[in-house]
Amino acid sequence: MNHNDYLFSFSNSEFRFLRRFDEMYKNCEDPHGQSKAIYRIDYQIVSSVLDRALLSLAGAGRPPRILDVGCGLGYFTAQVHKLFPDAEVAGCDISANAIDKARVHAPECKFFTLDLKDGPRVPSRSYDAIVALHMLCYFTDAEIDGVVDNLHRMLQPGGFILVGHHLPKQMNFGRFIQSLDDARALFEPRGFALRVALDITNELDRDHAGEVVGRSIYFLAHTVQRT
């Protein structure tokens, strides 16, 4: 089975989420080509933006705490630790199988399972920066508001979230963010202010299927006091 066969299906032209992540990580060696994606040019830009955010947090008197949400196999988590060796870097994913494999790929990082829809299990004010790359699309329109609230809950006051949202030409899910204006409309009412906003088209690199990566939206948002 292709990794996407575990995630969604089409029946009579109707899209339906499956979200069988644990089975996918058990049976697929490298879903979405995660081991290679970290070398794409857009991921290099993301790393530079994260570096700038952490500079603004300097002087806290302790190492910054960074969480890679939806970390999958942990390749980008390991990259974050490599780039910021003085930081405390952790990763979380809904799949226990993914977390087991991530611990092998990045033994220097901490990992735990977490379902972002499960508010009571979300750790409160634990991180200075959260990275959420290409994973918000797997929530439904009815779920996404609560998920963003939970992401806010995990951040220290004044913390940052760095979001990536892939927009392939044929996209049947994650339609709540199709532009930077959509990103603002979703995040700003929930206690965030966008500080860096990028709408990137990457025609240089190719994805796991050999197609050009195409368009993605990336933005860095800062927590602010809710009104």
FENCORZI-V497352 format. One record per backbone hydrogen bond with DSSP energy under -0.5 kcal/mol. CO is the residue of the C=O (numbers start at 1). NH is the residue of the N-H. Records with the same first field share a line. If there is no record, write none. Layout:
CO->NH + NH
This chain:
2->5
3->6
4->7 + 8
6->20
7->18 + 19
9->16
11->14
13->15
14->11
16->9
19->21
20->24
21->25
22->26
23->27
24->28
30->33
31->34
33->36 + 37
34->38
36->39
37->40
40->44
41->45
42->46
43->47
44->48
45->49
46->50
47->51
48->52
49->53
50->54
51->55
52->56
53->57
54->57
55->58
57->60
64->66 + 88
65->128 + 129
66->90
67->69 + 131
68->71 + 92
69->133
71->74
74->78
75->79
76->80
77->81
78->82
79->83
80->84
82->85
84->87
87->89
88->66
89->110
90->68
91->112
92->70 + 71
93->114
94->96
95->99
96->100
97->101
98->102
99->103
100->104
101->105
102->106
104->107
106->109
110->91
112->93
114->116
115->118
117->119
118->121 + 122
119->122
127->156
128->160
129->67
130->132 + 162
131->69
132->134 + 164
135->138
136->139
140->143 + 144
141->145
143->147
144->148
145->149
146->150
147->151
148->152
149->153
150->154
151->155
152->155
153->125
154->126 + 127
156->159
159->223
160->130
161->163 + 221
162->132
163->219
164->134
165->217
167->215
169->171
174->177
179->183
180->184
181->185
182->186
183->187
184->188
187->190 + 192
188->191
191->224
193->222
196->220
198->200 + 218
200->202 + 216
201->203
202->214
205->213
207->210
211->207
214->202
215->167
216->200
217->165
218->198
219->163 + 221
220->195 + 196
221->161
222->193
